Amino acid sequence: MKKERKKTTRPRVAPGMSDFSEKKATREEIRKGNFTRVTRLSYDETD
């Protein structure tokens, strides 16, 4: 009997992969509400 794999619809992202978040939504996507707001955080360590 074969095991069925669960298919996830959630995207998987590895740390450091930022090129997907830099793509801007088109006006059409914004009009339809098909976009995601992205907040980028960075840690700036100083001595």
C-alpha positions, 0 to 999 in steps of 0.5 A: 500500500502506497503512502499518499503525500500531503500537498501543501499550498503554502510556499516554502522559502529558504533563508536568504531568498529575497528575490520573490519579495522584491517583485512589485504587484501590478496595478491590475493585481492591486485592483483585484486585491491579489497582493501581499504586503511585505515588511522586511526586517534587518538586524544592524549590529554595531559595536 
